[in-house]
């Protein structure tokens, strides 16, 4: 049965944020937390926090996961609702993303299980990548040669292929959308068909994000 994991996701976000906002990640020479945005209407606009970054006031959207994977997913579209994903949505006010990887004490190595188990007290390691939104789009363009508008068009092609063939993993190579073959591509595309929202994500390698980041933080407890 396809289910939305809303409540687990919400608890995870709360516990992760409770840890992060007290950590050195938000209090250093590069970034200082000014305000936590609690109003839902502003959170929907891609504003989790307002920070002072290198002397300028910027909005930062926090995206966290339970595990240290070699990639991070960038949402392009929600098939179920038809809504455009946060990476391509020009109406969002996000200046930077903070991509966060947590490891917990006694972790199972299973992302979903560890997400449900995570608390602010059992986090043993955190890596956080602070990167400008436009830098992510530059990484993708350098990898496959498509700008934001062309990515939107590609997303429609991915949705069509998914609905017609059931294929869920793709890569864009030589100006063609083809089934994904595991390799060292900087980015590829995945439809998460078992999630209620059925998002189309661009999977970007973590090392590319780190190379283009303004700052990479690591905390070992």
C-alpha positions in Angstrom: 0.0 0.0 0.0 1.4 3.4 -0.9 1.4 5.7 2.2 2.6 9.2 3.0 5.1 9.0 5.9 4.0 12.5 7.1 4.2 11.9 10.8 7.6 10.2 10.8 8.9 12.9 8.5 7.6 15.6 10.8 9.1 14.1 13.9 12.4 13.6 12.1 12.4 17.3 11.0 11.7 18.5 14.5 14.4 16.4 16.1 17.0 17.2 13.4 16.3 20.9 13.7 16.4 20.9 17.5 19.9 19.5 17.2 21.1 21.7 14.3 19.9 25.1 15.8 22.1 24.5 18.9 25.1 23.3 16.9 28.1 25.2 15.6 26.7 24.9 12.1 24.5 28.0 12.7 27.1 29.9 14.7 30.4 30.5 12.9 32.3 33.0 10.8 30.4 31.9 7.7 26.8 31.6 8.9 24.9 32.9 11.9 21.2 32.1 12.6 19.1 35.3 12.8 15.6 33.7 13.0 13.8 30.4 12.8 10.8 30.7 10.5 7.9 29.1 12.2 5.0 30.4 10.1 3.8 27.6 7.8 3.0 30.0 5.0 6.6 31.2 4.9 8.0 27.7 5.2 6.0 26.8 2.1 7.9 29.6 0.4 11.2 27.8 1.0 12.2 29.8 4.1 13.1 27.6 7.1 15.6 30.1 8.5 16.9 33.6 8.0 20.7 33.7 8.4 23.6 36.1 8.1 25.9 34.6 5.5 29.2 36.3 5.0 27.6 39.6 6.1 24.4 39.4 4.0 20.9 38.4 5.1 19.9 35.2 3.3 17.1 32.6 3.5 18.2 29.0 4.1 16.0 25.9 3.5 17.2 22.9 5.5 16.9 19.4 4.0 18.1 16.5 6.2 18.4 12.7 6.0 19.2 9.8 8.3 22.3 8.4 6.7 25.4 9.5 4.8 24.7 8.6 1.2 26.9 9.5 -1.8 24.1 11.6 -3.2 21.3 14.1 -2.3 17.9 14.2 -4.0 16.7 17.5 -5.7 12.9 17.6 -6.2 11.8 18.5 -9.7 8.1 17.7 -9.7 5.3 16.0 -7.7 3.4 13.8 -10.1 0.4 13.2 -7.8 -0.4 16.9 -7.4 1.3 18.2 -10.5 3.2 20.8 -8.5 6.6 21.8 -9.5 9.4 20.7 -7.2 11.4 23.0 -4.9 14.5 23.1 -7.1 12.7 24.4 -10.1 10.1 26.6 -8.4 10.8 30.2 -9.1 8.2 31.4 -6.6 10.2 30.1 -3.6 12.4 32.6 -1.8 15.3 30.2 -1.0 18.8 31.6 -1.4 20.7 28.6 0.0 20.1 25.0 0.9 21.6 23.2 3.9 21.8 19.5 3.0 22.3 17.6 6.2 23.4 13.9 6.7 22.9 12.4 10.2 24.2 9.2 11.6 22.8 7.9 14.9 24.0 5.7 17.8 23.0 2.1 17.1 21.9 3.0 13.6 20.5 0.1 11.5 21.9 1.4 8.2 18.3 1.5 6.9 17.3 5.0 6.0 13.6 4.7 6.9 14.2 2.9 10.2 16.9 5.3 11.3 14.7 8.3 10.3 12.1 7.0 12.7 14.6 6.4 15.5 16.5 9.6 15.3 16.4 12.0 18.3 18.5 15.1 19.1 20.2 13.0 21.8 21.3 10.0 19.6 23.0 11.8 16.7 26.6 10.8 16.6 27.8 12.4 13.4 26.5 15.2 11.1 27.7 16.5 7.8 26.0 19.6 6.4 26.6 21.2 3.0 25.7 24.9 2.6 25.2 25.6 -1.1 23.5 28.3 -3.1 20.4 27.3 -5.0 21.8 28.6 -8.3 25.0 26.5 -7.8 22.9 23.3 -7.8 21.4 24.3 -11.1 24.9 25.0 -12.5 26.1 21.5 -11.4 23.2 19.9 -13.3 23.8 22.1 -16.4 27.5 21.3 -16.5 26.7 17.6 -16.2 23.9 17.2 -18.8 23.8 20.6 -20.6 20.3 21.6 -19.6 19.2 24.9 -18.1 16.2 25.3 -15.7 13.6 25.6 -18.4 15.0 22.6 -20.3 14.9 20.7 -17.0 11.2 21.4 -16.7 10.6 20.0 -20.2 12.7 16.9 -19.4 10.7 16.4 -16.2 7.6 16.1 -18.4 9.3 13.5 -20.6 10.3 11.5 -17.5 6.7 11.5 -16.2 5.5 10.4 -19.6 8.0 7.5 -19.8 7.2 6.5 -16.3 3.5 6.3 -17.0 3.9 4.5 -20.3 6.7 2.0 -19.4 6.9 1.9 -15.6 10.6 2.8 -15.8 11.7 4.7 -12.7 15.4 5.5 -13.2 16.7 7.6 -16.1 19.8 9.4 -17.3 20.2 12.1 -19.9 22.9 11.3 -22.3 23.7 12.6 -25.8 20.5 14.6 -25.8 18.4 11.6 -25.1 16.5 10.3 -22.1 17.4 6.7 -21.5 17.1 4.1 -18.7 19.7 4.6 -16.0 22.9 2.5 -16.1 24.8 2.6 -12.9 28.0 4.6 -13.2 29.8 7.7 -12.1 27.3 10.3 -13.5 27.1 13.5 -11.6 23.4 13.3 -11.8 20.5 11.1 -12.8 16.7 11.0 -12.4 14.4 8.9 -10.2 10.6 8.6 -9.9 9.8 7.4 -6.3 6.7 5.5 -7.2 6.2 4.0 -3.7 5.8 7.4 -2.1 2.3 8.8 -2.2 3.4 12.1 -3.8 5.4 10.2 -6.5 8.2 12.9 -6.8 10.5 13.1 -9.7 14.0 13.8 -8.3 17.3 14.7 -9.8 19.9 12.7 -7.8 23.2 14.7 -7.5 26.4 13.3 -6.3 27.5 14.5 -2.8 31.1 15.2 -3.9 29.8 17.6 -6.6 27.7 19.4 -4.0 30.7 19.6 -1.7 33.0 21.0 -4.4 30.5 23.8 -5.1 29.5 24.5 -1.6 30.0 27.7 0.3 30.8 25.7 3.4 30.9 22.0 4.5 30.4 21.3 8.2 31.2 18.2 10.1 30.3 17.4 13.7 31.4 14.2 15.5 29.9 13.7 19.0 
